[in-house]
Amino acid sequence: MPRLEAITLKQIRAVRAVAEQGSIKGAAEATGLTPPAVHSQIRAIEENFRCKLIDRTSSGRFELTPEGRAVAAAEETIRVALQGCVEKVRALREGQAGVVILGVVSTGKYFAPGLVAQLRRAFPDIDVILRVGNRDSILAALQQGTVELVIMGRPPRTPPVVSVPLGAHPHVLIASPENPLAKAGRFTAGALLDETFFGREEGSGTRILMTRYLDRIGEGTPYRMIEMGTNETIKQAVMANLGIALISQHTVTEELRSGRLVCLDHEGLPIARTWFLLHRQDLDLTPTIQRVFAHIAGLGGSFLPTI
Protein backbone atom coordinates (compact mmCIF):
# COMPACT_ATOMS: atom_id res chain seq x y z
CA MET A 1 0.00 0.00 0.00
CA PRO A 2 1.59 3.33 -1.02
CA ARG A 3 2.38 5.71 1.83
CA LEU A 4 0.38 8.89 1.24
CA GLU A 5 2.62 11.01 3.45
CA ALA A 6 5.64 10.05 1.31
CA ILE A 7 4.15 11.57 -1.86
CA THR A 8 5.39 15.10 -2.53
CA LEU A 9 4.40 17.83 -4.95
CA LYS A 10 7.86 17.67 -6.51
CA GLN A 11 7.35 14.01 -7.31
CA ILE A 12 3.98 14.33 -9.02
CA ARG A 13 5.10 17.50 -10.82
CA ALA A 14 8.10 15.58 -12.13
CA VAL A 15 5.78 12.87 -13.46
CA ARG A 16 3.65 15.41 -15.29
CA ALA A 17 6.66 17.33 -16.63
CA VAL A 18 8.31 14.19 -18.05
CA ALA A 19 5.03 13.22 -19.74
CA GLU A 20 4.57 16.71 -21.21
CA GLN A 21 8.18 17.19 -22.33
CA GLY A 22 8.87 13.61 -23.38
CA SER A 23 12.32 13.56 -21.81
CA ILE A 24 14.09 13.89 -18.46
CA LYS A 25 16.12 16.82 -19.79
CA GLY A 26 13.01 18.67 -20.96
CA ALA A 27 11.28 18.01 -17.63
CA ALA A 28 14.32 19.36 -15.79
CA GLU A 29 14.20 22.60 -17.78
CA ALA A 30 10.42 22.94 -17.24
CA THR A 31 10.61 22.42 -13.48
CA GLY A 32 13.87 24.23 -12.77
CA LEU A 33 15.55 21.05 -11.51
CA THR A 34 18.57 19.14 -12.72
CA PRO A 35 18.03 15.93 -14.74
CA PRO A 36 19.38 13.77 -11.87
CA ALA A 37 16.91 15.48 -9.49
CA VAL A 38 13.99 14.76 -11.82
CA HIS A 39 15.10 11.16 -12.18
CA SER A 40 15.34 10.90 -8.39
CA GLN A 41 11.78 12.21 -7.92
CA ILE A 42 10.40 9.77 -10.48
CA ARG A 43 12.25 6.83 -8.92
CA ALA A 44 11.03 7.72 -5.41
CA ILE A 45 7.34 7.92 -6.34
CA GLU A 46 7.51 4.74 -8.44
CA GLU A 47 9.10 2.88 -5.53
CA ASN A 48 6.31 4.16 -3.27
CA PHE A 49 3.60 3.02 -5.70
CA ARG A 50 5.54 -0.16 -6.56
CA CYS A 51 4.82 0.26 -10.27
CA LYS A 52 6.07 2.04 -13.36
CA LEU A 53 4.50 5.45 -13.94
CA ILE A 54 6.51 6.32 -17.05
CA ASP A 55 7.68 4.12 -19.92
CA ARG A 56 10.16 4.86 -22.69
CA THR A 57 8.70 4.29 -26.16
CA SER A 58 10.54 2.80 -29.11
CA SER A 59 11.15 6.34 -30.36
CA GLY A 60 12.92 7.23 -27.14
CA ARG A 61 10.20 9.47 -25.72
CA PHE A 62 8.72 8.97 -22.27
CA GLU A 63 4.97 8.35 -21.93
CA LEU A 64 2.68 7.78 -18.95
CA THR A 65 1.48 4.33 -18.03
CA PRO A 66 -2.19 4.03 -16.96
CA GLU A 67 -0.97 4.39 -13.36
CA GLY A 68 1.05 7.43 -14.39
CA ARG A 69 -2.01 9.03 -15.99
CA ALA A 70 -3.83 8.64 -12.65
CA VAL A 71 -0.97 10.43 -10.89
CA ALA A 72 -0.94 13.21 -13.51
CA ALA A 73 -4.70 13.69 -13.11
CA ALA A 74 -4.21 14.00 -9.35
CA GLU A 75 -1.47 16.58 -9.94
CA GLU A 76 -3.83 18.67 -12.07
CA THR A 77 -6.53 18.53 -9.39
CA ILE A 78 -4.04 19.59 -6.73
CA ARG A 79 -2.68 22.39 -8.93
CA VAL A 80 -6.18 23.80 -9.54
CA ALA A 81 -7.02 23.56 -5.83
CA LEU A 82 -3.80 25.35 -4.85
CA GLN A 83 -4.43 28.10 -7.40
CA GLY A 84 -7.90 28.55 -5.94
CA CYS A 85 -6.35 28.68 -2.48
CA VAL A 86 -3.88 31.37 -3.58
CA GLU A 87 -6.69 33.47 -5.04
CA LYS A 88 -8.81 33.00 -1.91
CA VAL A 89 -5.96 34.07 0.39
CA ARG A 90 -5.26 37.10 -1.80
CA ALA A 91 -8.95 38.05 -1.72
CA LEU A 92 -9.04 37.72 2.07
CA ARG A 93 -5.90 39.83 2.48
CA GLU A 94 -7.29 42.50 0.16
CA GLY A 95 -10.72 42.50 1.82
CA GLN A 96 -12.51 41.00 -1.18
CA ALA A 97 -13.70 37.86 0.62
CA GLY A 98 -14.70 36.72 4.08
CA VAL A 99 -17.54 37.11 6.56
CA VAL A 100 -18.86 40.26 8.27
CA ILE A 101 -21.59 40.23 10.92
CA LEU A 102 -23.70 43.39 10.77
CA GLY A 103 -25.95 44.24 13.70
CA VAL A 104 -28.87 46.63 13.14
CA VAL A 105 -31.39 47.96 15.66
CA SER A 106 -35.02 47.03 15.02
CA THR A 107 -36.02 50.29 13.34
CA GLY A 108 -33.34 49.65 10.73
CA LYS A 109 -34.86 46.40 9.51
CA TYR A 110 -36.82 48.34 6.89
CA PHE A 111 -33.66 49.33 5.01
CA ALA A 112 -31.05 46.83 6.25
CA PRO A 113 -31.96 43.99 3.82
CA GLY A 114 -31.61 46.38 0.89
CA LEU A 115 -28.23 47.52 2.20
CA VAL A 116 -27.06 43.91 2.54
CA ALA A 117 -28.18 43.27 -1.05
CA GLN A 118 -26.07 46.23 -2.20
CA LEU A 119 -23.06 44.89 -0.30
CA ARG A 120 -23.42 41.46 -1.86
CA ARG A 121 -23.55 42.98 -5.33
CA ALA A 122 -20.44 45.04 -4.57
CA PHE A 123 -18.58 42.15 -2.88
CA PRO A 124 -19.93 38.80 -4.15
CA ASP A 125 -17.39 36.82 -2.13
CA ILE A 126 -18.11 38.57 1.18
CA ASP A 127 -20.84 36.95 3.24
CA VAL A 128 -22.65 39.70 5.17
CA ILE A 129 -24.69 38.21 8.02
CA LEU A 130 -27.50 40.46 9.28
CA ARG A 131 -28.60 40.44 12.91
CA VAL A 132 -31.55 42.60 14.02
CA GLY A 133 -32.62 43.37 17.60
CA ASN A 134 -33.58 46.17 19.96
CA ARG A 135 -30.94 48.57 21.21
CA ASP A 136 -30.18 46.60 24.36
CA SER A 137 -29.70 43.30 22.53
CA ILE A 138 -27.48 44.85 19.84
CA LEU A 139 -25.37 46.56 22.51
CA ALA A 140 -25.04 43.24 24.34
CA ALA A 141 -23.92 41.58 21.11
CA LEU A 142 -21.41 44.38 20.53
CA GLN A 143 -20.10 43.98 24.08
CA GLN A 144 -19.78 40.20 23.64
CA GLY A 145 -18.15 40.54 20.24
CA THR A 146 -20.83 38.56 18.39
CA VAL A 147 -21.38 41.42 15.93
CA GLU A 148 -18.59 43.34 14.21
CA LEU A 149 -20.29 46.33 12.61
CA VAL A 150 -23.42 48.01 13.96
CA ILE A 151 -25.94 50.50 12.59
CA MET A 152 -27.86 52.31 15.32
CA GLY A 153 -28.76 55.72 16.68
CA ARG A 154 -26.76 57.35 19.45
CA PRO A 155 -23.42 55.50 19.87
CA PRO A 156 -22.93 53.91 23.30
CA ARG A 157 -20.47 55.12 25.91
CA THR A 158 -19.43 51.57 26.63
CA PRO A 159 -17.86 49.71 25.06
CA PRO A 160 -15.73 52.46 23.44
CA VAL A 161 -16.49 52.60 19.72
CA VAL A 162 -15.38 54.19 16.48
CA SER A 163 -18.42 55.69 14.73
CA VAL A 164 -19.31 57.66 11.60
CA PRO A 165 -22.65 59.34 10.86
CA LEU A 166 -24.63 57.82 8.00
CA GLY A 167 -27.62 60.11 7.62
CA ALA A 168 -30.69 61.69 9.19
CA HIS A 169 -33.00 59.52 11.27
CA PRO A 170 -36.12 61.59 12.02
CA HIS A 171 -38.73 60.41 14.50
CA VAL A 172 -42.33 61.46 13.92
CA LEU A 173 -45.61 61.33 15.80
CA ILE A 174 -48.04 59.27 13.71
CA ALA A 175 -51.83 59.05 13.76
CA SER A 176 -54.68 57.80 11.65
CA PRO A 177 -56.05 60.43 9.21
CA GLU A 178 -59.33 60.00 11.14
CA ASN A 179 -57.80 60.93 14.48
CA PRO A 180 -59.25 64.21 15.86
CA LEU A 181 -55.74 65.62 16.37
CA ALA A 182 -54.93 64.99 12.70
CA LYS A 183 -58.06 66.83 11.66
CA ALA A 184 -57.50 69.69 14.10
CA GLY A 185 -54.08 70.57 12.75
CA ARG A 186 -53.03 72.41 15.92
CA PHE A 187 -53.56 71.12 19.45
CA THR A 188 -52.32 71.61 22.98
CA ALA A 189 -49.93 69.41 24.92
CA GLY A 190 -52.87 68.50 27.16
CA ALA A 191 -54.92 67.27 24.20
CA LEU A 192 -51.97 65.23 23.02
CA LEU A 193 -51.44 63.63 26.43
CA ASP A 194 -55.08 62.60 26.55
CA GLU A 195 -54.37 60.18 23.71
CA THR A 196 -53.35 56.53 24.09
CA PHE A 197 -49.73 55.94 23.10
CA PHE A 198 -48.26 52.77 21.67
CA GLY A 199 -44.63 52.02 22.45
CA ARG A 200 -42.04 49.29 22.04
CA GLU A 201 -40.65 47.18 24.88
CA GLU A 202 -38.29 48.45 27.55
CA GLY A 203 -34.79 48.77 26.13
CA SER A 204 -36.00 50.03 22.75
CA GLY A 205 -34.36 53.28 21.64
CA THR A 206 -37.67 54.51 20.20
CA ARG A 207 -39.44 53.84 23.53
CA ILE A 208 -36.78 55.83 25.39
CA LEU A 209 -37.10 58.72 22.93
CA MET A 210 -40.92 58.82 23.17
CA THR A 211 -40.90 58.70 26.98
CA ARG A 212 -38.44 61.58 27.15
CA TYR A 213 -40.45 63.65 24.69
CA LEU A 214 -43.79 63.12 26.45
CA ASP A 215 -42.26 63.76 29.87
CA ARG A 216 -40.78 67.02 28.58
CA ILE A 217 -43.88 68.47 26.93
CA GLY A 218 -46.18 67.20 29.70
CA GLU A 219 -43.92 68.31 32.56
CA GLY A 220 -44.68 65.11 34.44
CA THR A 221 -48.35 64.77 33.47
CA PRO A 222 -49.26 61.06 33.38
CA TYR A 223 -50.32 59.48 30.10
CA ARG A 224 -51.52 56.07 28.97
CA MET A 225 -49.03 53.84 27.17
CA ILE A 226 -49.61 50.38 25.77
CA GLU A 227 -46.53 48.28 25.07
CA MET A 228 -46.32 46.38 21.79
CA GLY A 229 -43.64 43.99 20.61
CA THR A 230 -43.16 45.12 17.01
CA ASN A 231 -43.34 48.23 14.87
CA GLU A 232 -45.77 46.43 12.57
CA THR A 233 -48.24 45.94 15.44
CA ILE A 234 -47.88 49.58 16.42
CA LYS A 235 -48.57 50.72 12.86
CA GLN A 236 -51.66 48.55 12.58
CA ALA A 237 -53.02 49.84 15.90
CA VAL A 238 -52.48 53.46 14.87
CA MET A 239 -54.05 52.91 11.43
CA ALA A 240 -57.07 51.46 13.25
CA ASN A 241 -57.30 54.78 15.12
CA LEU A 242 -56.75 53.14 18.51
CA GLY A 243 -54.08 55.64 19.50
CA ILE A 244 -50.90 57.37 18.34
CA ALA A 245 -47.16 56.67 18.48
CA LEU A 246 -43.77 58.28 18.20
CA ILE A 247 -41.80 56.20 15.74
CA SER A 248 -38.89 56.25 13.32
CA GLN A 249 -39.98 57.83 10.06
CA HIS A 250 -38.06 55.09 8.26
CA THR A 251 -40.50 52.47 9.59
CA VAL A 252 -43.60 54.21 8.18
CA THR A 253 -42.37 55.59 4.86
CA GLU A 254 -44.82 53.60 2.72
CA GLU A 255 -47.80 54.28 5.01
CA LEU A 256 -47.12 58.03 4.98
CA ARG A 257 -46.79 58.02 1.19
CA SER A 258 -50.09 56.22 0.75
CA GLY A 259 -51.93 58.39 3.30
CA ARG A 260 -52.75 55.48 5.61
CA LEU A 261 -50.88 57.39 8.32
CA VAL A 262 -50.18 61.07 8.87
CA CYS A 263 -47.59 62.98 10.87
CA LEU A 264 -48.89 65.17 13.69
CA ASP A 265 -47.42 68.66 13.87
CA HIS A 266 -46.37 69.70 17.37
CA GLU A 267 -43.52 71.53 19.03
CA GLY A 268 -40.17 69.75 18.84
CA LEU A 269 -41.31 67.47 16.01
CA PRO A 270 -39.95 65.74 14.11
CA ILE A 271 -37.18 64.77 16.50
CA ALA A 272 -33.91 64.96 14.60
CA ARG A 273 -31.67 61.96 15.15
CA THR A 274 -28.80 60.44 13.21
CA TRP A 275 -27.94 56.94 12.08
CA PHE A 276 -24.40 55.84 12.91
CA LEU A 277 -22.17 53.05 11.66
CA LEU A 278 -19.79 51.85 14.34
CA HIS A 279 -17.49 49.14 15.58
CA ARG A 280 -15.72 48.50 18.85
CA GLN A 281 -12.58 50.54 19.30
CA ASP A 282 -10.59 47.42 20.18
CA LEU A 283 -11.90 45.34 17.27
CA ASP A 284 -9.15 43.68 15.25
CA LEU A 285 -10.19 45.01 11.85
CA THR A 286 -9.60 42.53 9.06
CA PRO A 287 -9.25 43.91 5.51
CA THR A 288 -12.74 42.54 4.82
CA ILE A 289 -14.32 44.42 7.74
CA GLN A 290 -12.44 47.58 6.78
CA ARG A 291 -13.67 47.33 3.20
CA VAL A 292 -17.32 46.83 4.18
CA PHE A 293 -17.14 49.61 6.80
CA ALA A 294 -15.66 52.04 4.25
CA HIS A 295 -18.23 51.06 1.61
CA ILE A 296 -21.23 51.60 3.91
CA ALA A 297 -19.80 54.91 5.15
CA GLY A 298 -19.19 56.01 1.56
CA LEU A 299 -22.84 55.46 0.60
CA GLY A 300 -23.70 58.58 2.59
CA GLY A 301 -27.06 57.25 3.74
CA SER A 302 -28.31 56.82 0.15
CA PHE A 303 -29.90 53.52 1.22
CA LEU A 304 -32.14 55.21 3.81
CA PRO A 305 -35.88 55.45 2.95
CA THR A 306 -37.35 58.79 1.90
CA ILE A 307 -40.94 59.95 1.67
C-alpha positions in Angstrom: 0.0 0.0 0.0 1.6 3.3 -1.0 2.4 5.7 1.8 0.4 8.9 1.2 2.6 11.0 3.5 5.6 10.1 1.3 4.1 11.6 -1.9 5.4 15.1 -2.5 4.4 17.8 -5.0 7.9 17.7 -6.5 7.4 14.0 -7.3 4.0 14.3 -9.0 5.1 17.5 -10.8 8.1 15.6 -12.1 5.8 12.9 -13.5 3.6 15.4 -15.3 6.7 17.3 -16.6 8.3 14.2 -18.0 5.0 13.2 -19.7 4.6 16.7 -21.2 8.2 17.2 -22.3 8.9 13.6 -23.4 12.3 13.6 -21.8 14.1 13.9 -18.5 16.1 16.8 -19.8 13.0 18.7 -21.0 11.3 18.0 -17.6 14.3 19.4 -15.8 14.2 22.6 -17.8 10.4 22.9 -17.2 10.6 22.4 -13.5 13.9 24.2 -12.8 15.5 21.1 -11.5 18.6 19.1 -12.7 18.0 15.9 -14.7 19.4 13.8 -11.9 16.9 15.5 -9.5 14.0 14.8 -11.8 15.1 11.2 -12.2 15.3 10.9 -8.4 11.8 12.2 -7.9 10.4 9.8 -10.5 12.2 6.8 -8.9 11.0 7.7 -5.4 7.3 7.9 -6.3 7.5 4.7 -8.4 9.1 2.9 -5.5 6.3 4.2 -3.3 3.6 3.0 -5.7 5.5 -0.2 -6.6 4.8 0.3 -10.3 6.1 2.0 -13.4 4.5 5.4 -13.9 6.5 6.3 -17.1 7.7 4.1 -19.9 10.2 4.9 -22.7 8.7 4.3 -26.2 10.5 2.8 -29.1 11.2 6.3 -30.4 12.9 7.2 -27.1 10.2 9.5 -25.7 8.7 9.0 -22.3 5.0 8.3 -21.9 2.7 7.8 -18.9 1.5 4.3 -18.0 -2.2 4.0 -17.0 -1.0 4.4 -13.4 1.1 7.4 -14.4 -2.0 9.0 -16.0 -3.8 8.6 -12.6 -1.0 10.4 -10.9 -0.9 13.2 -13.5 -4.7 13.7 -13.1 -4.2 14.0 -9.3 -1.5 16.6 -9.9 -3.8 18.7 -12.1 -6.5 18.5 -9.4 -4.0 19.6 -6.7 -2.7 22.4 -8.9 -6.2 23.8 -9.5 -7.0 23.6 -5.8 -3.8 25.3 -4.9 -4.4 28.1 -7.4 -7.9 28.6 -5.9 -6.4 28.7 -2.5 -3.9 31.4 -3.6 -6.7 33.5 -5.0 -8.8 33.0 -1.9 -6.0 34.1 0.4 -5.3 37.1 -1.8 -9.0 38.0 -1.7 -9.0 37.7 2.1 -5.9 39.8 2.5 -7.3 42.5 0.2 -10.7 42.5 1.8 -12.5 41.0 -1.2 -13.7 37.9 0.6 -14.7 36.7 4.1 -17.5 37.1 6.6 -18.9 40.3 8.3 -21.6 40.2 10.9 -23.7 43.4 10.8 -25.9 44.2 13.7 -28.9 46.6 13.1 -31.4 48.0 15.7 -35.0 47.0 15.0 -36.0 50.3 13.3 -33.3 49.7 10.7 -34.9 46.4 9.5 -36.8 48.3 6.9 -33.7 49.3 5.0 -31.0 46.8 6.3 -32.0 44.0 3.8 -31.6 46.4 0.9 -28.2 47.5 2.2 -27.1 43.9 2.5 -28.2 43.3 -1.0 -26.1 46.2 -2.2 -23.1 44.9 -0.3 -23.4 41.5 -1.9 -23.6 43.0 -5.3 -20.4 45.0 -4.6 -18.6 42.1 -2.9 -19.9 38.8 -4.2 -17.4 36.8 -2.1 -18.1 38.6 1.2 -20.8 37.0 3.2 -22.7 39.7 5.2 -24.7 38.2 8.0 -27.5 40.5 9.3 -28.6 40.4 12.9 -31.5 42.6 14.0 -32.6 43.4 17.6 -33.6 46.2 20.0 -30.9 48.6 21.2 -30.2 46.6 24.4 -29.7 43.3 22.5 -27.5 44.9 19.8 -25.4 46.6 22.5 -25.0 43.2 24.3 -23.9 41.6 21.1 -21.4 44.4 20.5 -20.1 44.0 24.1 -19.8 40.2 23.6 -18.1 40.5 20.2 -20.8 38.6 18.4 -21.4 41.4 15.9 -18.6 43.3 14.2 -20.3 46.3 12.6 -23.4 48.0 14.0 -25.9 50.5 12.6 -27.9 52.3 15.3 -28.8 55.7 16.7 -26.8 57.4 19.5 -23.4 55.5 19.9 -22.9 53.9 23.3 -20.5 55.1 25.9 -19.4 51.6 26.6 -17.9 49.7 25.1 -15.7 52.5 23.4 -16.5 52.6 19.7 -15.4 54.2 16.5 -18.4 55.7 14.7 -19.3 57.7 11.6 -22.7 59.3 10.9 -24.6 57.8 8.0 -27.6 60.1 7.6 -30.7 61.7 9.2 -33.0 59.5 11.3 -36.1 61.6 12.0 -38.7 60.4 14.5 -42.3 61.5 13.9 -45.6 61.3 15.8 -48.0 59.3 13.7 -51.8 59.1 13.8 -54.7 57.8 11.6 -56.1 60.4 9.2 -59.3 60.0 11.1 -57.8 60.9 14.5 -59.2 64.2 15.9 -55.7 65.6 16.4 -54.9 65.0 12.7 -58.1 66.8 11.7 -57.5 69.7 14.1 -54.1 70.6 12.8 -53.0 72.4 15.9 -53.6 71.1 19.5 -52.3 71.6 23.0 -49.9 69.4 24.9 -52.9 68.5 27.2 -54.9 67.3 24.2 -52.0 65.2 23.0 -51.4 63.6 26.4 -55.1 62.6 26.6 -54.4 60.2 23.7 -53.3 56.5 24.1 -49.7 55.9 23.1 -48.3 52.8 21.7 -44.6 52.0 22.5 -42.0 49.3 22.0 -40.7 47.2 24.9 -38.3 48.5 27.6 -34.8 48.8 26.1 -36.0 50.0 22.8 -34.4 53.3 21.6 -37.7 54.5 20.2 -39.4 53.8 23.5 -36.8 55.8 25.4 -37.1 58.7 22.9 -40.9 58.8 23.2 -40.9 58.7 27.0 -38.4 61.6 27.2 -40.5 63.6 24.7 -43.8 63.1 26.5 -42.3 63.8 29.9 -40.8 67.0 28.6 -43.9 68.5 26.9 -46.2 67.2 29.7 -43.9 68.3 32.6 -44.7 65.1 34.4 -48.3 64.8 33.5 -49.3 61.1 33.4 -50.3 59.5 30.1 -51.5 56.1 29.0 -49.0 53.8 27.2 -49.6 50.4 25.8 -46.5 48.3 25.1 -46.3 46.4 21.8 -43.6 44.0 20.6 -43.2 45.1 17.0 -43.3 48.2 14.9 -45.8 46.4 12.6 -48.2 45.9 15.4 -47.9 49.6 16.4 -48.6 50.7 12.9 -51.7 48.5 12.6 -53.0 49.8 15.9 -52.5 53.5 14.9 -54.0 52.9 11.4 -57.1 51.5 13.3 -57.3 54.8 15.1 -56.7 53.1 18.5 -54.1 55.6 19.5 -50.9 57.4 18.3 -47.2 56.7 18.5 -43.8 58.3 18.2 -41.8 56.2 15.7 -38.9 56.3 13.3 -40.0 57.8 10.1 -38.1 55.1 8.3 -40.5 52.5 9.6 -43.6 54.2 8.2 -42.4 55.6 4.9 -44.8 53.6 2.7 -47.8 54.3 5.0 -47.1 58.0 5.0 -46.8 58.0 1.2 -50.1 56.2 0.7 -51.9 58.4 3.3 -52.7 55.5 5.6 -50.9 57.4 8.3 -50.2 61.1 8.9 -47.6 63.0 10.9 -48.9 65.2 13.7 -47.4 68.7 13.9 -46.4 69.7 17.4 -43.5 71.5 19.0 -40.2 69.7 18.8 -41.3 67.5 16.0 -40.0 65.7 14.1 -37.2 64.8 16.5 -33.9 65.0 14.6 -31.7 62.0 15.1 -28.8 60.4 13.2 -27.9 56.9 12.1 -24.4 55.8 12.9 -22.2 53.1 11.7 -19.8 51.8 14.3 -17.5 49.1 15.6 -15.7 48.5 18.8 -12.6 50.5 19.3 -10.6 47.4 20.2 -11.9 45.3 17.3 -9.2 43.7 15.2 -10.2 45.0 11.8 -9.6 42.5 9.1 -9.2 43.9 5.5 -12.7 42.5 4.8 -14.3 44.4 7.7 -12.4 47.6 6.8 -13.7 47.3 3.2 -17.3 46.8 4.2 -17.1 49.6 6.8 -15.7 52.0 4.3 -18.2 51.1 1.6 -21.2 51.6 3.9 -19.8 54.9 5.1 -19.2 56.0 1.6 -22.8 55.5 0.6 -23.7 58.6 2.6 -27.1 57.2 3.7 -28.3 56.8 0.2 -29.9 53.5 1.2 -32.1 55.2 3.8 -35.9 55.4 2.9 -37.4 58.8 1.9 -40.9 60.0 1.7 
